[in-house]
Structures are given as structure tokens and as C-alpha cells.
Amino acid sequence: MEGKVKVLYLSKTGYSRRLAEFLAKGLDSSVEELKIKKFEKEYEYVVFTGVYRGKLNGKKKLKKLFKKGLSLNIVTVGATSKGKNYEHKLLSQNAYLNQAKYFWYIQGGFDLLKCKFRDRLLIRGMLAGLKRKQNSLTSEERDLVKMCVTPFDGIKEGSVQAIKNHFKGNQV
């Protein structure tokens, strides 16, 4: 399938873009932001997009692409390391994603300062609420607080290896 894969991304903080660049490099493909208007049906598209609170960045754009009948493979990038269980949760919360040819979730990173102002306010409000119940936090809530107050970058070139293998293995 070499030469028939195009890698696209939607990224607010840069994590999805960096992972898309790693995959494109591994597939000898081009990578571009999902702003292109013309799509060719002979290509298979891999779209990297961020996920925040179970919702995907660019939901409207993705739905439009599915309506065009394109062969879409979706890679969601988020801060948690939930793996397969989180993939199933995302698919159930975003039913339109079931139209994707393949679907992956990869841990990216999180830095509160890279978030938009409105998102920073919402997150700080959530943290204040969690701080009030400090002694009764669940382990998931403690992990969430730690993730929000300590920036981290989970991006590694090897993070896209399974996706790269998928496409390299499908070559004709």
C-alpha cells in the first residue's frame, strides 16, 4: 500500500501533529494538517486527532469525511494511558467512529499551559473542586490531578509502530 497512504492531523497542542509526523516518516508518506479540500478515493487516510474529555477534536470535519465515503483510519491521541478499554469507551461515546476502517488510541501528553484559555479555566475549576475533597479522592482522581499539575510528554517514535506495521503489512 506504499504511496497510497496519506497522513493527516488535527492538533491543538502539537502532540497529534508529532505522532502523525512519526508515522508519515515511517511510511514514506506526506503529512499535512486536515485543512485540505480535495480528497482522492484511491488513498487510504490516517487521521490523527486529539481527544479531550471523551470528545474528539474536529468532530464535524471527521463526520463530513465519513459522508464522502473515504477510507479513514482514525488515531486518537490523549493524555491518559487507558489503552484498549479506553478505545472501546471512545467508540461508544462517538458512534460515528465505528465507520473508521481502523481505530487506535495512543497516549500523547499534557501541558496545561498549551491549552486554550477557556480549557485552562475549566481544568482549574475541576482541580479546585477535587482539592476540596482531597482526603476522599479515588486513585483515578489522584492520577488526574497529578497529570494536570505536572506537564508530561509521552510521545515516542515507537508509539506509532503498531500502526506502521499495519500499513507495511498490507502492502501489495
VMD Tcl script that builds the backbone (N, CA, C; Angstrom):
set m [mol new atoms 516]
animate dup $m
set s [atomselect $m all]
$s set {name element resname resid chain x y z} {
  {N N MET 1 A 0.811 -1.189 0.000}
  {CA C MET 1 A 0.000 0.000 0.000}
  {C C MET 1 A 0.860 1.261 0.000}
  {N N GLU 2 A 2.155 1.097 -0.129}
  {CA C GLU 2 A 3.062 2.232 -0.105}
  {C C GLU 2 A 2.687 3.233 -1.194}
  {N N GLY 3 A 2.679 4.530 -0.827}
  {CA C GLY 3 A 2.309 5.559 -1.774}
  {C C GLY 3 A 0.811 5.785 -1.845}
  {N N LYS 4 A 0.040 4.948 -1.188}
  {CA C LYS 4 A -1.409 5.091 -1.209}
  {C C LYS 4 A -1.956 5.506 0.147}
  {N N VAL 5 A -1.069 5.871 1.063}
  {CA C VAL 5 A -1.488 6.293 2.401}
  {C C VAL 5 A -1.141 7.766 2.567}
  {N N LYS 6 A -2.100 8.543 3.033}
  {CA C LYS 6 A -1.853 9.950 3.357}
  {C C LYS 6 A -2.124 10.137 4.836}
  {N N VAL 7 A -1.230 10.826 5.506}
  {CA C VAL 7 A -1.341 11.063 6.935}
  {C C VAL 7 A -1.771 12.504 7.166}
  {N N LEU 8 A -2.849 12.656 7.926}
  {CA C LEU 8 A -3.405 13.972 8.231}
  {C C LEU 8 A -3.502 14.128 9.746}
  {N N TYR 9 A -3.602 15.354 10.214}
  {CA C TYR 9 A -3.748 15.557 11.651}
  {C C TYR 9 A -4.578 16.797 11.953}
  {N N LEU 10 A -5.197 16.764 13.124}
  {CA C LEU 10 A -5.836 17.912 13.760}
  {C C LEU 10 A -5.184 17.996 15.130}
  {N N SER 11 A -4.582 19.117 15.466}
  {CA C SER 11 A -3.837 19.177 16.721}
  {C C SER 11 A -3.969 20.553 17.352}
  {N N LYS 12 A -4.355 20.583 18.613}
  {CA C LYS 12 A -4.430 21.848 19.344}
  {C C LYS 12 A -3.142 22.130 20.108}
  {N N THR 13 A -2.471 21.071 20.574}
  {CA C THR 13 A -1.297 21.254 21.428}
  {C C THR 13 A -0.008 20.705 20.834}
  {N N GLY 14 A -0.086 20.066 19.672}
  {CA C GLY 14 A 1.108 19.590 18.987}
  {C C GLY 14 A 1.405 18.104 19.148}
  {N N TYR 15 A 0.754 17.425 20.079}
  {CA C TYR 15 A 1.038 16.004 20.301}
  {C C TYR 15 A 0.580 15.158 19.111}
  {N N SER 16 A -0.622 15.406 18.608}
  {CA C SER 16 A -1.136 14.644 17.448}
  {C C SER 16 A -0.280 14.907 16.212}
  {N N ARG 17 A 0.125 16.155 16.020}
  {CA C ARG 17 A 0.965 16.500 14.871}
  {C C ARG 17 A 2.279 15.730 14.913}
  {N N ARG 18 A 2.918 15.670 16.073}
  {CA C ARG 18 A 4.208 14.978 16.185}
  {C C ARG 18 A 4.072 13.488 15.903}
  {N N LEU 19 A 3.005 12.865 16.414}
  {CA C LEU 19 A 2.804 11.444 16.140}
  {C C LEU 19 A 2.524 11.205 14.663}
  {N N ALA 20 A 1.750 12.099 14.043}
  {CA C ALA 20 A 1.465 11.986 12.609}
  {C C ALA 20 A 2.761 12.081 11.808}
  {N N GLU 21 A 3.657 12.963 12.217}
  {CA C GLU 21 A 4.941 13.104 11.525}
  {C C GLU 21 A 5.774 11.829 11.645}
  {N N PHE 22 A 5.759 11.196 12.824}
  {CA C PHE 22 A 6.489 9.932 13.001}
  {C C PHE 22 A 5.947 8.858 12.060}
  {N N LEU 23 A 4.616 8.747 11.968}
  {CA C LEU 23 A 4.032 7.727 11.104}
  {C C LEU 23 A 4.346 8.010 9.639}
  {N N ALA 24 A 4.179 9.255 9.226}
  {CA C ALA 24 A 4.458 9.613 7.831}
  {C C ALA 24 A 5.901 9.285 7.462}
  {N N LYS 25 A 6.815 9.578 8.367}
  {CA C LYS 25 A 8.229 9.265 8.132}
  {C C LYS 25 A 8.409 7.754 7.959}
  {N N GLY 26 A 7.760 6.972 8.823}
  {CA C GLY 26 A 7.885 5.519 8.764}
  {C C GLY 26 A 7.243 4.896 7.541}
  {N N LEU 27 A 6.264 5.588 6.953}
  {CA C LEU 27 A 5.576 5.074 5.768}
  {C C LEU 27 A 6.051 5.751 4.486}
  {N N ASP 28 A 7.037 6.637 4.592}
  {CA C ASP 28 A 7.478 7.445 3.447}
  {C C ASP 28 A 6.289 8.126 2.788}
  {N N SER 29 A 5.455 8.730 3.620}
  {CA C SER 29 A 4.241 9.391 3.163}
  {C C SER 29 A 4.320 10.873 3.508}
  {N N SER 30 A 3.404 11.625 2.947}
  {CA C SER 30 A 3.334 13.035 3.303}
  {C C SER 30 A 2.471 13.184 4.553}
  {N N VAL 31 A 2.634 14.307 5.225}
  {CA C VAL 31 A 1.809 14.617 6.385}
  {C C VAL 31 A 1.351 16.063 6.246}
  {N N GLU 32 A 0.083 16.295 6.529}
  {CA C GLU 32 A -0.422 17.665 6.473}
  {C C GLU 32 A -1.595 17.828 7.416}
  {N N GLU 33 A -1.803 19.076 7.800}
  {CA C GLU 33 A -2.929 19.396 8.666}
  {C C GLU 33 A -4.222 19.156 7.894}
  {N N LEU 34 A -5.235 18.714 8.587}
  {CA C LEU 34 A -6.511 18.399 7.947}
  {C C LEU 34 A -7.243 19.698 7.594}
  {N N LYS 35 A -6.736 20.352 6.554}
  {CA C LYS 35 A -7.369 21.563 6.024}
  {C C LYS 35 A -7.570 21.410 4.523}
  {N N ILE 36 A -7.108 20.303 3.982}
  {CA C ILE 36 A -7.210 20.113 2.544}
  {C C ILE 36 A -8.670 19.928 2.154}
  {N N LYS 37 A -8.992 20.374 0.968}
  {CA C LYS 37 A -10.370 20.334 0.484}
  {C C LYS 37 A -10.619 19.171 -0.470}
  {N N LYS 38 A -9.566 18.749 -1.164}
  {CA C LYS 38 A -9.733 17.706 -2.180}
  {C C LYS 38 A -9.188 16.379 -1.663}
  {N N PHE 39 A -10.039 15.368 -1.689}
  {CA C PHE 39 A -9.641 14.038 -1.248}
  {C C PHE 39 A -9.789 13.068 -2.406}
  {N N GLU 40 A -8.819 12.192 -2.520}
  {CA C GLU 40 A -8.832 11.224 -3.607}
  {C C GLU 40 A -9.170 9.850 -3.042}
  {N N LYS 41 A -10.148 9.191 -3.635}
  {CA C LYS 41 A -10.651 7.923 -3.097}
  {C C LYS 41 A -9.656 6.782 -3.188}
  {N N GLU 42 A -8.632 6.894 -4.040}
  {CA C GLU 42 A -7.678 5.782 -4.148}
  {C C GLU 42 A -6.700 5.754 -2.971}
  {N N TYR 43 A -6.712 6.793 -2.154}
  {CA C TYR 43 A -5.836 6.827 -0.992}
  {C C TYR 43 A -6.549 6.305 0.240}
  {N N GLU 44 A -5.733 5.772 1.137}
  {CA C GLU 44 A -6.214 5.443 2.464}
  {C C GLU 44 A -5.690 6.557 3.368}
  {N N TYR 45 A -6.546 7.132 4.171}
  {CA C TYR 45 A -6.165 8.255 5.018}
  {C C TYR 45 A -6.035 7.816 6.465}
  {N N VAL 46 A -4.974 8.289 7.118}
  {CA C VAL 46 A -4.804 8.094 8.555}
  {C C VAL 46 A -4.924 9.484 9.171}
  {N N VAL 47 A -5.930 9.664 10.028}
  {CA C VAL 47 A -6.177 10.966 10.635}
  {C C VAL 47 A -5.870 10.890 12.127}
  {N N PHE 48 A -4.908 11.692 12.560}
  {CA C PHE 48 A -4.579 11.819 13.975}
  {C C PHE 48 A -5.364 12.989 14.540}
  {N N THR 49 A -6.009 12.784 15.671}
  {CA C THR 49 A -6.759 13.861 16.306}
  {C C THR 49 A -6.709 13.712 17.815}
  {N N GLY 50 A -6.744 14.823 18.502}
  {CA C GLY 50 A -6.707 14.796 19.957}
  {C C GLY 50 A -8.075 14.460 20.541}
  {N N VAL 51 A -8.046 13.964 21.754}
  {CA C VAL 51 A -9.281 13.667 22.480}
  {C C VAL 51 A -9.191 14.355 23.837}
  {N N TYR 52 A -10.302 14.982 24.207}
  {CA C TYR 52 A -10.373 15.716 25.464}
  {C C TYR 52 A -11.728 15.441 26.084}
  {N N ARG 53 A -11.724 14.866 27.273}
  {CA C ARG 53 A -12.961 14.520 27.986}
  {C C ARG 53 A -13.879 13.645 27.132}
  {N N GLY 54 A -13.292 12.706 26.397}
  {CA C GLY 54 A -14.071 11.765 25.606}
  {C C GLY 54 A -14.564 12.298 24.280}
  {N N LYS 55 A -14.247 13.548 23.957}
  {CA C LYS 55 A -14.691 14.141 22.689}
  {C C LYS 55 A -13.480 14.388 21.801}
  {N N LEU 56 A -13.683 14.186 20.519}
  {CA C LEU 56 A -12.580 14.329 19.576}
  {C C LEU 56 A -12.494 15.727 18.995}
  {N N ASN 57 A -11.282 16.194 18.810}
  {CA C ASN 57 A -11.001 17.436 18.125}
  {C C ASN 57 A -11.424 17.257 16.655}
  {N N GLY 58 A -12.190 18.171 16.121}
  {CA C GLY 58 A -12.564 18.113 14.710}
  {C C GLY 58 A -13.702 17.161 14.398}
  {N N LYS 59 A -14.599 16.948 15.326}
  {CA C LYS 59 A -15.714 16.011 15.148}
  {C C LYS 59 A -16.505 16.312 13.868}
  {N N LYS 60 A -16.810 17.576 13.616}
  {CA C LYS 60 A -17.592 17.939 12.416}
  {C C LYS 60 A -16.832 17.603 11.139}
  {N N LYS 61 A -15.537 17.894 11.112}
  {CA C LYS 61 A -14.722 17.590 9.929}
  {C C LYS 61 A -14.687 16.088 9.670}
  {N N LEU 62 A -14.514 15.317 10.739}
  {CA C LEU 62 A -14.453 13.863 10.580}
  {C C LEU 62 A -15.774 13.316 10.044}
  {N N LYS 63 A -16.881 13.814 10.565}
  {CA C LYS 63 A -18.186 13.345 10.092}
  {C C LYS 63 A -18.362 13.647 8.604}
  {N N LYS 64 A -17.917 14.821 8.165}
  {CA C LYS 64 A -18.002 15.177 6.738}
  {C C LYS 64 A -17.177 14.217 5.883}
  {N N LEU 65 A -16.000 13.857 6.369}
  {CA C LEU 65 A -15.139 12.949 5.614}
  {C C LEU 65 A -15.765 11.562 5.512}
  {N N PHE 66 A -16.380 11.101 6.588}
  {CA C PHE 66 A -17.056 9.795 6.534}
  {C C PHE 66 A -18.181 9.825 5.503}
  {N N LYS 67 A -18.899 10.952 5.422}
  {CA C LYS 67 A -20.003 11.073 4.457}
  {C C LYS 67 A -19.499 11.019 3.017}
  {N N LYS 68 A -18.248 11.404 2.783}
  {CA C LYS 68 A -17.678 11.359 1.433}
  {C C LYS 68 A -17.284 9.944 1.026}
  {N N GLY 69 A -17.377 9.004 1.963}
  {CA C GLY 69 A -17.055 7.615 1.652}
  {C C GLY 69 A -15.568 7.319 1.556}
  {N N LEU 70 A -14.753 8.123 2.217}
  {CA C LEU 70 A -13.305 7.907 2.173}
  {C C LEU 70 A -12.899 6.770 3.103}
  {N N SER 71 A -11.776 6.152 2.789}
  {CA C SER 71 A -11.220 5.101 3.634}
  {C C SER 71 A -10.427 5.785 4.748}
  {N N LEU 72 A -11.047 5.897 5.920}
  {CA C LEU 72 A -10.436 6.614 7.035}
  {C C LEU 72 A -9.995 5.672 8.137}
  {N N ASN 73 A -8.800 5.902 8.622}
  {CA C ASN 73 A -8.249 5.230 9.792}
  {C C ASN 73 A -8.033 6.326 10.819}
  {N N ILE 74 A -8.595 6.167 12.002}
  {CA C ILE 74 A -8.546 7.230 12.995}
  {C C ILE 74 A -7.598 6.851 14.126}
  {N N VAL 75 A -6.710 7.799 14.457}
  {CA C VAL 75 A -5.814 7.637 15.595}
  {C C VAL 75 A -6.128 8.768 16.561}
  {N N THR 76 A -6.647 8.410 17.742}
  {CA C THR 76 A -6.930 9.428 18.745}
  {C C THR 76 A -5.750 9.515 19.696}
  {N N VAL 77 A -5.442 10.736 20.113}
  {CA C VAL 77 A -4.292 10.988 20.971}
  {C C VAL 77 A -4.786 11.735 22.202}
  {N N GLY 78 A -4.505 11.175 23.361}
  {CA C GLY 78 A -4.950 11.803 24.600}
  {C C GLY 78 A -3.909 11.698 25.696}
  {N N ALA 79 A -4.247 12.230 26.842}
  {CA C ALA 79 A -3.296 12.269 27.951}
  {C C ALA 79 A -3.253 10.976 28.750}
  {N N THR 80 A -4.327 10.217 28.752}
  {CA C THR 80 A -4.367 9.014 29.592}
  {C C THR 80 A -3.702 7.831 28.893}
  {N N SER 81 A -3.362 6.834 29.677}
  {CA C SER 81 A -2.739 5.631 29.127}
  {C C SER 81 A -3.702 4.455 29.233}
  {N N LYS 82 A -4.963 4.672 28.961}
  {CA C LYS 82 A -6.007 3.672 29.205}
  {C C LYS 82 A -6.000 2.499 28.230}
  {N N GLY 83 A -5.430 2.639 27.052}
  {CA C GLY 83 A -5.320 1.534 26.106}
  {C C GLY 83 A -6.643 1.045 25.555}
  {N N LYS 84 A -6.761 -0.285 25.388}
  {CA C LYS 84 A -7.920 -0.899 24.721}
  {C C LYS 84 A -9.243 -0.533 25.391}
  {N N ASN 85 A -9.294 -0.540 26.732}
  {CA C ASN 85 A -10.544 -0.192 27.408}
  {C C ASN 85 A -10.987 1.217 27.042}
  {N N TYR 86 A -10.025 2.119 26.931}
  {CA C TYR 86 A -10.357 3.493 26.585}
  {C C TYR 86 A -10.797 3.590 25.123}
  {N N GLU 87 A -10.198 2.779 24.250}
  {CA C GLU 87 A -10.632 2.751 22.848}
  {C C GLU 87 A -12.110 2.394 22.759}
  {N N HIS 88 A -12.522 1.368 23.500}
  {CA C HIS 88 A -13.929 0.952 23.474}
  {C C HIS 88 A -14.840 2.048 24.015}
  {N N LYS 89 A -14.394 2.733 25.062}
  {CA C LYS 89 A -15.185 3.826 25.630}
  {C C LYS 89 A -15.349 4.959 24.609}
  {N N LEU 90 A -14.263 5.324 23.926}
  {CA C LEU 90 A -14.331 6.385 22.916}
  {C C LEU 90 A -15.280 6.007 21.781}
  {N N LEU 91 A -15.201 4.749 21.343}
  {CA C LEU 91 A -16.081 4.300 20.260}
  {C C LEU 91 A -17.546 4.343 20.680}
  {N N SER 92 A -17.832 4.003 21.928}
  {CA C SER 92 A -19.231 4.029 22.373}
  {C C SER 92 A -19.737 5.455 22.565}
  {N N GLN 93 A -18.854 6.382 22.931}
  {CA C GLN 93 A -19.252 7.778 23.119}
  {C C GLN 93 A -19.312 8.554 21.806}
  {N N ASN 94 A -18.665 8.049 20.776}
  {CA C ASN 94 A -18.587 8.722 19.480}
  {C C ASN 94 A -18.942 7.706 18.399}
  {N N ALA 95 A -20.232 7.377 18.299}
  {CA C ALA 95 A -20.699 6.282 17.445}
  {C C ALA 95 A -20.242 6.414 15.992}
  {N N TYR 96 A -20.106 7.628 15.481}
  {CA C TYR 96 A -19.695 7.817 14.087}
  {C C TYR 96 A -18.329 7.210 13.802}
  {N N LEU 97 A -17.508 7.014 14.844}
  {CA C LEU 97 A -16.174 6.448 14.652}
  {C C LEU 97 A -16.211 4.981 14.237}
  {N N ASN 98 A -17.347 4.337 14.429}
  {CA C ASN 98 A -17.464 2.937 14.012}
  {C C ASN 98 A -17.357 2.789 12.501}
  {N N GLN 99 A -17.440 3.906 11.769}
  {CA C GLN 99 A -17.272 3.884 10.317}
  {C C GLN 99 A -15.800 3.826 9.917}
  {N N ALA 100 A -14.913 4.047 10.879}
  {CA C ALA 100 A -13.473 4.028 10.580}
  {C C ALA 100 A -13.046 2.620 10.203}
  {N N LYS 101 A -12.141 2.551 9.245}
  {CA C LYS 101 A -11.608 1.255 8.836}
  {C C LYS 101 A -10.842 0.623 9.998}
  {N N TYR 102 A -9.979 1.412 10.633}
  {CA C TYR 102 A -9.265 1.008 11.837}
  {C C TYR 102 A -9.260 2.175 12.803}
  {N N PHE 103 A -9.135 1.857 14.083}
  {CA C PHE 103 A -9.185 2.880 15.126}
  {C C PHE 103 A -8.141 2.541 16.182}
  {N N TRP 104 A -7.350 3.545 16.555}
  {CA C TRP 104 A -6.331 3.370 17.588}
  {C C TRP 104 A -6.401 4.529 18.580}
  {N N TYR 105 A -5.954 4.258 19.793}
  {CA C TYR 105 A -5.758 5.308 20.806}
  {C C TYR 105 A -4.309 5.240 21.246}
  {N N ILE 106 A -3.642 6.407 21.278}
  {CA C ILE 106 A -2.249 6.493 21.705}
  {C C ILE 106 A -2.141 7.586 22.763}
  {N N GLN 107 A -1.348 7.308 23.798}
  {CA C GLN 107 A -1.104 8.342 24.793}
  {C C GLN 107 A -0.189 9.404 24.197}
  {N N GLY 108 A -0.549 10.649 24.398}
  {CA C GLY 108 A 0.262 11.756 23.904}
  {C C GLY 108 A 0.959 12.453 25.043}
  {N N GLY 109 A 0.365 13.511 25.537}
  {CA C GLY 109 A 0.951 14.260 26.635}
  {C C GLY 109 A -0.048 15.292 27.121}
  {N N PHE 110 A 0.378 16.050 28.090}
  {CA C PHE 110 A -0.496 17.107 28.591}
  {C C PHE 110 A 0.344 18.205 29.205}
  {N N ASP 111 A -0.005 19.430 28.859}
  {CA C ASP 111 A 0.605 20.607 29.446}
  {C C ASP 111 A -0.489 21.661 29.522}
  {N N LEU 112 A -0.895 21.980 30.739}
  {CA C LEU 112 A -1.987 22.926 30.943}
  {C C LEU 112 A -1.738 24.246 30.219}
  {N N LEU 113 A -0.479 24.660 30.145}
  {CA C LEU 113 A -0.163 25.937 29.504}
  {C C LEU 113 A -0.369 25.910 27.986}
  {N N LYS 114 A -0.410 24.715 27.378}
  {CA C LYS 114 A -0.649 24.612 25.941}
  {C C LYS 114 A -2.145 24.628 25.615}
  {N N CYS 115 A -2.983 24.526 26.641}
  {CA C CYS 115 A -4.435 24.503 26.425}
  {C C CYS 115 A -4.950 25.914 26.170}
  {N N LYS 116 A -6.067 25.980 25.483}
  {CA C LYS 116 A -6.706 27.268 25.257}
  {C C LYS 116 A -7.183 27.839 26.585}
  {N N PHE 117 A -7.342 29.152 26.623}
  {CA C PHE 117 A -7.704 29.852 27.861}
  {C C PHE 117 A -8.958 29.256 28.502}
  {N N ARG 118 A -10.004 29.041 27.704}
  {CA C ARG 118 A -11.263 28.500 28.232}
  {C C ARG 118 A -11.057 27.121 28.856}
  {N N ASP 119 A -10.277 26.283 28.188}
  {CA C ASP 119 A -9.991 24.950 28.713}
  {C C ASP 119 A -9.187 25.023 30.007}
  {N N ARG 120 A -8.234 25.964 30.060}
  {CA C ARG 120 A -7.453 26.128 31.297}
  {C C ARG 120 A -8.364 26.507 32.461}
  {N N LEU 121 A -9.319 27.399 32.199}
  {CA C LEU 121 A -10.262 27.790 33.260}
  {C C LEU 121 A -11.090 26.600 33.734}
  {N N LEU 122 A -11.600 25.812 32.791}
  {CA C LEU 122 A -12.400 24.639 33.156}
  {C C LEU 122 A -11.577 23.637 33.966}
  {N N ILE 123 A -10.351 23.400 33.537}
  {CA C ILE 123 A -9.491 22.448 34.242}
  {C C ILE 123 A -9.133 22.960 35.624}
  {N N ARG 124 A -8.835 24.242 35.727}
  {CA C ARG 124 A -8.518 24.802 37.054}
  {C C ARG 124 A -9.727 24.724 37.979}
  {N N GLY 125 A -10.931 24.930 37.438}
  {CA C GLY 125 A -12.150 24.786 38.244}
  {C C GLY 125 A -12.327 23.353 38.720}
  {N N MET 126 A -12.082 22.403 37.838}
  {CA C MET 126 A -12.177 20.989 38.201}
  {C C MET 126 A -11.157 20.650 39.289}
  {N N LEU 127 A -9.935 21.169 39.146}
  {CA C LEU 127 A -8.895 20.900 40.138}
  {C C LEU 127 A -9.257 21.490 41.493}
  {N N ALA 128 A -9.859 22.684 41.493}
  {CA C ALA 128 A -10.284 23.303 42.756}
  {C C ALA 128 A -11.339 22.437 43.440}
  {N N GLY 129 A -12.264 21.896 42.647}
  {CA C GLY 129 A -13.285 21.007 43.212}
  {C C GLY 129 A -12.676 19.741 43.789}
  {N N LEU 130 A -11.703 19.184 43.100}
  {CA C LEU 130 A -11.037 17.979 43.594}
  {C C LEU 130 A -10.195 18.268 44.833}
  {N N LYS 131 A -9.619 19.455 44.887}
  {CA C LYS 131 A -8.794 19.822 46.030}
  {C C LYS 131 A -9.637 19.875 47.308}
  {N N ARG 132 A -10.905 20.295 47.171}
  {CA C ARG 132 A -11.793 20.376 48.335}
  {C C ARG 132 A -12.063 18.997 48.938}
  {N N LYS 133 A -12.032 17.974 48.122}
  {CA C LYS 133 A -12.278 16.624 48.644}
  {C C LYS 133 A -10.984 15.809 48.730}
  {N N GLN 134 A -9.896 16.508 48.964}
  {CA C GLN 134 A -8.545 15.947 48.975}
  {C C GLN 134 A -8.443 14.584 49.663}
  {N N ASN 135 A -9.022 14.432 50.825}
  {CA C ASN 135 A -8.857 13.193 51.589}
  {C C ASN 135 A -9.681 12.035 51.054}
  {N N SER 136 A -10.643 12.295 50.174}
  {CA C SER 136 A -11.501 11.213 49.683}
  {C C SER 136 A -11.385 11.009 48.170}
  {N N LEU 137 A -10.258 11.386 47.601}
  {CA C LEU 137 A -10.059 11.218 46.163}
  {C C LEU 137 A -9.869 9.742 45.813}
  {N N THR 138 A -10.457 9.348 44.688}
  {CA C THR 138 A -10.210 7.997 44.183}
  {C C THR 138 A -8.827 7.983 43.536}
  {N N SER 139 A -8.312 6.803 43.259}
  {CA C SER 139 A -6.985 6.723 42.630}
  {C C SER 139 A -7.011 7.358 41.242}
  {N N GLU 140 A -8.143 7.217 40.524}
  {CA C GLU 140 A -8.275 7.840 39.205}
  {C C GLU 140 A -8.244 9.361 39.330}
  {N N GLU 141 A -8.904 9.909 40.347}
  {CA C GLU 141 A -8.904 11.364 40.551}
  {C C GLU 141 A -7.519 11.861 40.942}
  {N N ARG 142 A -6.807 11.086 41.765}
  {CA C ARG 142 A -5.429 11.475 42.124}
  {C C ARG 142 A -4.534 11.501 40.890}
  {N N ASP 143 A -4.689 10.496 40.023}
  {CA C ASP 143 A -3.911 10.464 38.782}
  {C C ASP 143 A -4.239 11.660 37.907}
  {N N LEU 144 A -5.519 12.019 37.850}
  {CA C LEU 144 A -5.957 13.160 37.049}
  {C C LEU 144 A -5.335 14.454 37.559}
  {N N VAL 145 A -5.335 14.649 38.877}
  {CA C VAL 145 A -4.745 15.849 39.468}
  {C C VAL 145 A -3.258 15.908 39.141}
  {N N LYS 146 A -2.571 14.781 39.322}
  {CA C LYS 146 A -1.132 14.733 39.044}
  {C C LYS 146 A -0.849 15.084 37.585}
  {N N MET 147 A -1.662 14.526 36.691}
  {CA C MET 147 A -1.466 14.778 35.267}
  {C C MET 147 A -1.679 16.262 34.936}
  {N N CYS 148 A -2.650 16.893 35.578}
  {CA C CYS 148 A -2.961 18.290 35.258}
  {C C CYS 148 A -1.939 19.271 35.805}
  {N N VAL 149 A -1.331 18.955 36.936}
  {CA C VAL 149 A -0.398 19.910 37.541}
  {C C VAL 149 A 1.052 19.667 37.137}
  {N N THR 150 A 1.333 18.497 36.564}
  {CA C THR 150 A 2.701 18.174 36.151}
  {C C THR 150 A 2.717 17.892 34.652}
  {N N PRO 151 A 3.227 18.821 33.858}
  {CA C PRO 151 A 3.265 18.578 32.408}
  {C C PRO 151 A 4.060 17.316 32.080}
  {N N PHE 152 A 3.592 16.578 31.087}
  {CA C PHE 152 A 4.342 15.413 30.649}
  {C C PHE 152 A 4.188 15.251 29.145}
  {N N ASP 153 A 5.166 14.584 28.566}
  {CA C ASP 153 A 5.187 14.331 27.132}
  {C C ASP 153 A 5.438 12.839 26.935}
  {N N GLY 154 A 4.391 12.109 26.550}
  {CA C GLY 154 A 4.509 10.676 26.353}
  {C C GLY 154 A 4.790 10.280 24.913}
  {N N ILE 155 A 5.142 11.244 24.075}
  {CA C ILE 155 A 5.352 10.983 22.656}
  {C C ILE 155 A 6.701 10.310 22.434}
  {N N LYS 156 A 6.635 9.155 21.764}
  {CA C LYS 156 A 7.841 8.439 21.367}
  {C C LYS 156 A 7.635 7.963 19.932}
  {N N GLU 157 A 8.683 7.913 19.175}
  {CA C GLU 157 A 8.565 7.461 17.787}
  {C C GLU 157 A 7.971 6.051 17.734}
  {N N GLY 158 A 8.306 5.220 18.718}
  {CA C GLY 158 A 7.790 3.853 18.768}
  {C C GLY 158 A 6.295 3.771 19.047}
  {N N SER 159 A 5.684 4.867 19.469}
  {CA C SER 159 A 4.245 4.870 19.774}
  {C C SER 159 A 3.392 4.521 18.559}
  {N N VAL 160 A 3.897 4.777 17.365}
  {CA C VAL 160 A 3.125 4.517 16.143}
  {C C VAL 160 A 3.554 3.222 15.448}
  {N N GLN 161 A 4.392 2.431 16.109}
  {CA C GLN 161 A 4.926 1.223 15.478}
  {C C GLN 161 A 3.829 0.254 15.036}
  {N N ALA 162 A 2.816 0.014 15.880}
  {CA C ALA 162 A 1.740 -0.919 15.519}
  {C C ALA 162 A 0.983 -0.426 14.286}
  {N N ILE 163 A 0.804 0.878 14.197}
  {CA C ILE 163 A 0.089 1.440 13.040}
  {C C ILE 163 A 0.970 1.313 11.793}
  {N N LYS 164 A 2.247 1.617 11.949}
  {CA C LYS 164 A 3.181 1.479 10.827}
  {C C LYS 164 A 3.213 0.029 10.342}
  {N N ASN 165 A 3.288 -0.920 11.277}
  {CA C ASN 165 A 3.290 -2.344 10.911}
  {C C ASN 165 A 2.008 -2.725 10.190}
  {N N HIS 166 A 0.893 -2.176 10.633}
  {CA C HIS 166 A -0.395 -2.464 9.992}
  {C C HIS 166 A -0.349 -2.104 8.502}
  {N N PHE 167 A 0.130 -0.913 8.207}
  {CA C PHE 167 A 0.164 -0.476 6.807}
  {C C PHE 167 A 1.282 -1.133 6.010}
  {N N LYS 168 A 2.420 -1.354 6.618}
  {CA C LYS 168 A 3.502 -2.036 5.913}
  {C C LYS 168 A 3.100 -3.484 5.602}
  {N N GLY 169 A 2.357 -4.105 6.514}
  {CA C GLY 169 A 1.903 -5.483 6.307}
  {C C GLY 169 A 0.809 -5.621 5.274}
  {N N ASN 170 A 0.124 -4.518 4.971}
  {CA C ASN 170 A -0.958 -4.527 3.989}
  {C C ASN 170 A -0.489 -4.173 2.588}
  {N N GLN 171 A 0.812 -4.010 2.410}
  {CA C GLN 171 A 1.302 -3.657 1.078}
  {C C GLN 171 A 1.050 -4.782 0.079}
  {N N VAL 172 A 0.764 -4.390 -1.134}
  {CA C VAL 172 A 0.527 -5.369 -2.205}
  {C C VAL 172 A 1.809 -5.591 -2.957}
}
mol reanalyze $m
mol bondsrecalc $m
mol representation Tube
mol addrep $m
